[in-house]
Structures are given as structure tokens and as C-alpha cells.
Amino acid sequence: MSTSPVSTIPTNKGGHGFLKSVLWFLVLCLLFEGTLRLFGYGHYTIYRPDQRLLWVPEPGRTLTVVNHLPITINNQGFRYASDLTPKRDDQFRVIAFGDSSTQGWGVDDNSHYSAVMESELNHGSCKREHFQVVSAGVNAYPNSLVAEKLKQVVEDDATRPDVAIVAYSYNSNFEKLTKLQGEDRKRFLRRVEWKSIARRSAIYNYVIEDLLRRFAYYRLRHLLMAGTLDTLKGMDDLDVDQFNKNLEQSLELCRSHHVQLMFLMLGSDGQTPEMPMHPFQKAMIDFAAKENVPMLNMIPIISTKDQKAMFMDPAHPTIAGHKIIADELVKTVSTLPAYTNACVNPATQVNSAKAMSPVQGSTSVSSR
């Protein structure tokens, strides 16, 4: 009895194997994403594109990139628990402008220098005023965007401060971003949008914002970008004239709105007064001296401390570092005419003081 040959049905084992591998990869990614979210990696602040300021933090309560501590952003983009409204007669408002160090990189809502200042001023000797000290610092802002943020805030009646503290930003490699126009500006804003989407992923935050930043960013930054933390490298393409022009415009703006402007030089890990300064640092110090703008230079103060206790990385202060900065700022603010007029002079004299001549080259009294 003859038998016919058994027919075989071809199978695509290779294709099934590939699909199975992809499926397992996706499952592992989901498990990894979920695990990382348990440790806070999926809850970072999102920065949305903005036509004027290029990127601004979205409001809400999230976590800091380093240490995963609470960070609260109000609806005006400030690191502050509540939205600002036009000042009451018994309020004295200080707003600090700067980059991630001013925003409070890696420290909680109560530990960045603006929050510590508010607590110290409200428990200080001046009992006539309720103090608001607000952080308007934004991660990665260069000095040019700090100046633009200052302009936006000072021109707004709801947010205008009595004292504006402008902290020097080490992100000088980004200074020319404000000059982007047309298609270049649109492309940059699209990149901000794409990054805001990517930053909602815990895996992206872990790999890019944590591992890459920790092991490569500060080691390679001076090779990739001009005008960075390394004061001796990348100085060939810096527009000091534009930097000075921004300072001049900020001072003029503050004077016209009766806001006391002051500067803050934060310093970085290991920086001492004897070291060569970044050209922008020197320009700010020279401008302050020329125009009699009050300035707090933290470099001679913080360089005498244990640097490991003061800085969590080459640029960002620890909680202890923020406390020292706040202490020194309170001393400086307490000497300003705006503070003296608010806390010492009777209220009836505060308004009349606006007509007085400027003190130390700055408007002596804020609009109250």
C-alpha cells in the first residue's frame, strides 16, 4: 500500500521570534517605566514653549530633578505657593531672578534662598510689614532671559516687587537664544515642545536627566559650549556689550517703576576671589560699581566654607549653601532705602519719599 508524501506548511519562525522579542521589550519598558515612577522619575517639572521667554515652567507641584524633593510652581511661573496679586499697603515684596540656582535646584520648597529669606524677614525686627520673597528663577535661563523675565514682572502691576534681585547666571552659553528670529525661533520652540513631551517619560528622565547629567554633563560641558563654568575656556564668542546693555535696560526699567534693583553674584564650587573671572561676572561687578547698584558678592564669603557642604555639584548650592546666601541677602536688603522707608518711616512718609533724590544711584523707594 503506497502512501502519499506528507505536505508541510511553511512557518515564519523568524518573524514570530522578532515580534515576540519586541513584545517582551515593550513589557520590560513598561515595567521599568512603572518602577522608575515609584521613585519619582516621572514627576519632573515640565517646561512649555513661550514666544517671549522661550521656555517657562508649567504650574503645579512636581519633584526636583536631583533629590526628588517637592517643587511648587504657581500660575505665574514662580516657585511660590500662591499667585501674586497687586501688593497691599502692608506688604513688602522681593523677587529674585536667575537660573536653576535661584529656582532652587535639588532643594525643597522651604529651603531655596528666597523661601529662607521670607521666613527670616517675617521673623525679623520689622513688624510693620508682611514680607513676600519669591523665586522667579528658571532652570537653564541665561542672563539675557533673566533680564527679559525681569521686564515682564516689573511691568505687571500684579507682580511688581519692591526689590528685584538679579542673580548672575552661569548659563552664558545660551545668551544668544533670545536673538533667534523667524524660522530659527520656531524650530527652537518646537524642540522645547518635543522635550516637554519626552520629559513626561520616567525612562527619559532617568537616562538623560539623571545618568547623563551626572556622569557626562559637567565633564563635557566646557568642550561643547562657550562661556560655561570653566572661566578659562570658551571666551571667544561672548557679547559683553549686549550683556551691559541688558543691565542698563534693567536698571532703567526698575528706576522708572520705583523698584530697587540689586545684584547677586552666587559663585560656584571652588571659585575664589583670586581666580580669573568670567567676563560677564566682571562686567556685572564693574556695572554695579559704576552705577552704584547694591551688590552682594557671595564668592569671598562662600569660598571660605567647606565646599562639599556648600555645593551639591559644580554650580548648585546645597540647603546649607542656600541658608548662607539667604542670611547675607537679608543683611543687604535690610540696608536698602526701600526697606528702611517701609519699616522705619511712618506710612505717611513712604509715599512722599518717592519725590526724594535717588540714593546710591538707584530709586530710593519702591511703589507701594
C-alpha positions as CSV (number, residue, x, y, z in Angstrom):
1,M,0.0,0.0,0.0
2,S,1.5,3.2,-1.1
3,T,1.5,6.4,0.9
4,S,1.4,9.9,-0.4
5,P,4.1,12.3,0.8
6,V,3.1,14.4,3.8
7,S,2.6,18.0,2.8
8,T,4.2,20.7,5.1
9,I,3.0,24.2,5.8
10,P,5.8,26.7,5.9
11,T,6.1,28.7,9.1
12,N,7.6,32.0,9.7
13,K,9.5,31.3,12.9
14,G,11.9,34.2,12.4
15,G,9.0,36.7,12.1
16,H,7.3,35.3,15.2
17,G,10.5,35.4,17.1
18,F,11.1,39.1,16.2
19,L,7.5,40.1,17.3
20,K,7.9,38.1,20.5
21,S,11.2,40.0,21.2
22,V,9.5,43.3,20.5
23,L,6.6,42.4,22.8
24,W,8.9,41.4,25.6
25,F,11.0,44.6,25.1
26,L,7.8,46.7,25.4
27,V,6.7,44.8,28.5
28,L,10.1,45.4,30.1
29,C,10.0,49.1,29.2
30,L,6.6,49.4,30.8
31,L,7.8,47.6,33.9
32,F,10.9,49.8,34.0
33,E,8.8,53.0,33.5
34,G,6.4,52.0,36.3
35,T,9.3,51.2,38.7
36,L,11.0,54.5,38.0
37,R,7.8,56.4,38.6
38,L,7.6,54.9,42.0
39,F,11.0,56.6,42.7
40,G,9.8,59.9,41.4
41,Y,11.4,60.0,37.9
42,G,8.1,60.6,36.2
43,H,7.2,63.7,38.1
44,Y,9.7,66.4,37.0
45,T,8.7,70.0,36.1
46,I,7.6,70.3,32.5
47,Y,8.8,73.4,30.5
48,R,6.4,74.6,27.8
49,P,7.5,76.8,24.9
50,D,6.8,80.5,25.2
51,Q,7.1,83.1,22.4
52,R,8.7,85.7,24.7
53,L,10.7,83.7,27.2
54,L,11.3,80.6,25.0
55,W,10.6,78.1,27.9
56,V,8.6,78.5,31.1
57,P,7.7,76.0,33.8
58,E,4.2,74.6,33.8
59,P,2.3,75.3,37.1
60,G,1.8,72.5,39.6
61,R,3.5,70.5,42.3
62,T,6.3,68.2,41.0
63,L,9.7,67.0,42.1
64,T,13.2,68.3,41.7
65,V,15.5,66.5,39.2
66,V,18.1,66.0,41.9
67,N,17.0,64.5,45.3
68,H,13.3,64.4,44.1
69,L,12.0,67.0,46.6
70,P,8.8,69.0,46.3
71,I,8.8,71.9,43.9
72,T,5.7,74.1,43.6
73,I,5.3,76.4,40.6
74,N,2.4,78.9,40.7
75,N,0.3,80.0,37.7
76,Q,2.7,82.9,37.0
77,G,5.8,80.6,36.7
78,F,7.2,81.5,40.1
79,R,8.4,79.0,42.6
80,Y,5.9,80.2,45.2
81,A,2.9,78.6,46.8
82,S,0.3,81.2,45.7
83,D,-0.3,83.5,42.8
84,L,0.8,87.1,43.3
85,T,-1.7,90.0,43.3
86,P,-1.1,93.8,43.5
87,K,0.6,94.5,46.8
88,R,-1.4,95.5,49.8
89,D,-0.2,98.5,51.8
90,D,1.3,96.3,54.5
91,Q,3.3,94.1,52.0
92,F,6.9,94.3,51.1
93,R,7.8,92.1,48.1
94,V,11.2,90.9,47.0
95,I,11.6,88.8,43.8
96,A,14.8,87.0,42.9
97,F,15.6,86.5,39.2
98,G,18.1,83.9,37.9
99,D,18.6,80.4,36.8
100,S,18.3,77.0,38.4
101,S,20.3,78.0,41.4
102,T,17.8,80.8,42.1
103,Q,14.9,78.4,41.4
104,G,16.3,76.0,44.0
105,W,17.8,73.1,42.1
106,G,17.7,69.9,44.3
107,V,16.2,71.6,47.4
108,D,12.6,71.6,48.6
109,D,10.1,74.5,48.6
110,N,11.2,75.7,52.0
111,S,15.0,75.6,51.5
112,H,15.9,77.7,48.5
113,Y,17.3,81.1,49.4
114,S,14.1,83.1,48.6
115,A,12.0,80.9,50.9
116,V,14.6,81.2,53.7
117,M,14.7,84.9,53.2
118,E,10.9,85.2,53.5
119,S,10.9,83.3,56.8
120,E,13.8,85.3,58.2
121,L,12.3,88.7,57.2
122,N,8.9,87.8,58.6
123,H,10.5,86.8,61.9
124,G,12.9,89.8,61.9
125,S,12.9,93.2,63.5
126,C,10.5,94.8,61.0
127,K,7.0,94.2,62.4
128,R,5.1,96.7,60.2
129,E,5.3,94.7,57.0
130,H,4.3,91.3,55.7
131,F,7.2,90.1,53.5
132,Q,6.9,88.1,50.3
133,V,10.1,86.8,48.8
134,V,9.5,85.0,45.6
135,S,11.8,82.9,43.3
136,A,11.5,83.8,39.7
137,G,14.4,81.6,38.8
138,V,14.0,79.3,35.8
139,N,16.2,76.3,35.0
140,A,18.8,77.0,32.3
141,Y,18.0,80.7,31.9
142,P,20.9,82.7,30.6
143,N,21.4,86.3,31.7
144,S,19.6,87.6,28.7
145,L,16.4,85.7,29.6
146,V,16.7,86.7,33.2
147,A,16.6,90.3,32.0
148,E,13.5,89.6,29.9
149,K,11.8,87.9,32.8
150,L,12.6,90.9,35.0
151,K,11.0,93.2,32.4
152,Q,7.8,91.1,32.2
153,V,7.4,91.0,36.0
154,V,8.3,94.7,36.7
155,E,5.9,95.9,34.1
156,D,3.0,93.9,35.5
157,D,1.1,95.7,38.3
158,A,0.1,92.4,39.8
159,T,3.7,91.1,40.2
160,R,5.8,94.2,40.6
161,P,8.2,94.0,43.6
162,D,9.7,96.5,45.9
163,V,13.1,94.9,45.4
164,A,14.4,93.0,42.4
165,I,17.4,90.7,43.0
166,V,19.1,89.8,39.7
167,A,21.4,86.8,40.3
168,Y,24.2,86.2,37.8
169,S,23.6,83.1,35.6
170,Y,26.3,80.7,34.6
171,N,24.3,79.6,31.5
172,S,26.1,82.1,29.4
173,N,26.3,79.6,26.6
174,F,22.6,80.3,25.9
175,E,22.8,84.1,25.8
176,K,22.1,84.4,22.1
177,L,18.9,82.3,22.1
178,T,16.9,85.5,22.7
179,K,18.1,86.8,19.3
180,L,16.5,83.9,17.4
181,Q,14.0,85.1,14.8
182,G,11.7,83.7,12.2
183,E,12.2,80.0,11.4
184,D,15.1,79.6,13.7
185,R,12.9,80.7,16.7
186,K,10.1,78.4,15.5
187,R,12.5,75.4,15.3
188,F,13.8,76.1,18.8
189,L,10.3,76.3,20.2
190,R,9.4,73.0,18.5
191,R,12.4,71.4,20.2
192,V,11.2,72.8,23.6
193,E,7.8,71.2,22.8
194,W,9.4,67.8,22.0
195,K,11.5,67.9,25.1
196,S,8.4,68.7,27.2
197,I,6.8,65.5,25.8
198,A,9.9,63.4,26.3
199,R,10.2,64.7,29.9
200,R,6.9,63.1,30.8
201,S,8.7,59.7,30.5
202,A,10.4,58.4,33.6
203,I,12.9,56.4,31.4
204,Y,13.9,59.6,29.6
205,N,14.4,61.4,32.9
206,Y,16.4,58.6,34.4
207,V,18.7,58.1,31.4
208,I,19.1,61.7,30.2
209,E,18.4,64.0,33.2
210,D,20.0,61.7,35.8
211,L,22.7,59.4,34.4
212,L,23.9,61.5,31.5
213,R,23.9,64.7,33.6
214,R,25.6,63.1,36.5
215,F,28.4,61.4,34.6
216,A,28.9,63.5,31.5
217,Y,27.3,66.9,31.6
218,Y,29.7,68.8,33.8
219,R,32.7,66.9,32.5
220,L,32.0,67.6,28.8
221,R,30.2,71.0,29.1
222,H,33.3,73.1,28.6
223,L,34.2,71.2,25.5
224,L,30.7,71.6,23.9
225,M,29.6,75.1,24.9
226,A,31.2,78.5,25.2
227,G,31.3,80.6,28.3
228,T,30.5,78.0,30.9
229,L,31.5,77.2,34.4
230,D,35.2,77.0,33.3
231,T,36.3,80.6,33.5
232,L,39.3,80.0,31.3
233,K,37.7,78.4,28.3
234,G,35.1,79.3,25.7
235,M,35.6,83.1,25.9
236,D,36.0,83.8,22.2
237,D,32.3,84.5,21.3
238,L,30.9,86.5,24.2
239,D,28.9,89.7,23.6
240,V,29.9,91.7,26.7
241,D,28.4,94.9,25.1
242,Q,25.0,93.2,24.9
243,F,25.3,92.0,28.4
244,N,26.0,95.5,29.7
245,K,23.1,96.8,27.6
246,N,20.8,94.3,29.3
247,L,22.0,95.6,32.7
248,E,21.4,99.2,31.7
249,Q,17.9,98.4,30.5
250,S,17.1,96.5,33.7
251,L,18.3,99.4,35.8
252,E,16.3,102.0,33.8
253,L,13.2,99.8,33.9
254,C,13.4,99.4,37.7
255,R,14.0,103.1,38.3
256,S,11.0,104.1,36.1
257,H,8.8,101.8,38.2
258,H,10.2,102.7,41.6
259,V,11.7,99.2,42.1
260,Q,15.1,98.8,43.9
261,L,17.4,96.8,41.8
262,M,20.3,94.8,43.3
263,F,22.7,92.2,42.0
264,L,23.7,88.9,43.4
265,M,26.9,87.0,42.5
266,L,26.4,83.5,43.6
267,G,29.8,81.9,42.9
268,S,30.5,78.2,42.1
269,D,32.2,75.2,43.7
270,G,35.8,76.1,44.4
271,Q,35.7,79.6,43.0
272,T,37.7,82.1,44.9
273,P,38.3,85.9,44.6
274,E,41.8,85.2,43.3
275,M,40.7,83.2,40.3
276,P,40.1,84.7,36.9
277,M,36.5,85.7,36.5
278,H,34.2,85.1,33.6
279,P,33.9,88.3,31.5
280,F,30.2,88.6,32.3
281,Q,30.9,88.3,36.1
282,K,33.5,91.1,35.8
283,A,31.1,93.2,33.7
284,M,28.3,92.9,36.3
285,I,30.6,93.9,39.2
286,D,32.0,96.8,37.2
287,F,28.5,97.9,36.2
288,A,27.3,97.8,39.9
289,A,30.2,99.9,41.0
290,K,29.8,102.4,38.2
291,E,26.0,102.8,38.7
292,N,26.0,102.4,42.5
293,V,23.7,99.4,42.3
294,P,23.8,97.5,45.5
295,M,25.5,94.1,45.0
296,L,26.1,91.1,47.2
297,N,29.1,89.1,46.0
298,M,29.0,85.7,47.6
299,I,32.3,84.5,46.2
300,P,34.5,85.8,49.0
301,I,32.0,84.6,51.6
302,I,31.2,81.1,50.4
303,S,34.7,80.3,49.2
304,T,35.9,80.2,52.8
305,K,33.4,77.4,53.7
306,D,33.6,73.7,53.2
307,Q,32.8,73.4,49.5
308,K,31.3,69.9,49.8
309,A,28.8,71.3,52.4
310,M,28.0,74.3,50.2
311,F,27.6,72.7,46.7
312,M,25.8,69.6,45.6
313,D,27.6,69.8,42.2
314,P,29.8,72.4,40.4
315,A,27.1,75.1,40.3
316,H,24.1,74.4,42.6
317,P,24.1,75.3,46.4
318,T,23.0,72.7,49.0
319,I,20.5,73.6,51.7
320,A,23.3,74.9,53.8
321,G,24.6,77.0,50.9
322,H,21.1,78.5,50.3
323,K,20.9,79.3,54.0
324,I,24.2,81.3,53.9
325,I,23.0,83.1,50.8
326,A,19.7,84.0,52.4
327,D,21.4,85.2,55.6
328,E,23.6,87.6,53.6
329,L,20.8,88.8,51.4
330,V,18.7,89.7,54.4
331,K,21.5,91.8,55.7
332,T,21.8,93.5,52.4
333,V,18.1,94.1,51.8
334,S,17.8,95.5,55.3
335,T,20.2,98.3,54.3
336,L,18.2,99.3,51.2
337,P,16.3,102.6,51.3
338,A,13.1,100.8,50.2
339,Y,13.3,98.6,53.3
340,T,14.1,101.5,55.6
341,N,11.2,103.6,54.3
342,A,8.8,100.7,54.7
343,C,9.9,99.5,58.2
344,V,11.2,102.7,59.9
345,N,9.4,105.7,58.4
346,P,5.7,106.3,59.2
347,A,3.4,105.2,56.3
348,T,2.5,108.8,55.6
349,Q,6.2,109.5,54.7
350,V,6.6,106.5,52.4
351,N,4.7,108.0,49.5
352,S,6.3,111.4,49.9
353,A,9.7,109.8,49.8
354,K,9.2,108.9,46.2
355,A,10.0,112.6,45.4
356,M,13.4,112.3,47.1
357,S,16.5,112.2,45.1
358,P,17.9,108.7,44.3
359,V,20.2,107.1,46.9
360,Q,23.3,105.2,45.7
361,G,22.3,105.6,42.1
362,S,19.1,103.7,42.5
363,T,15.5,104.8,43.1
364,S,15.3,105.1,46.9
365,V,11.7,104.0,47.4
366,S,9.5,101.4,45.7
367,S,6.0,101.9,44.5
368,R,3.8,100.9,47.4
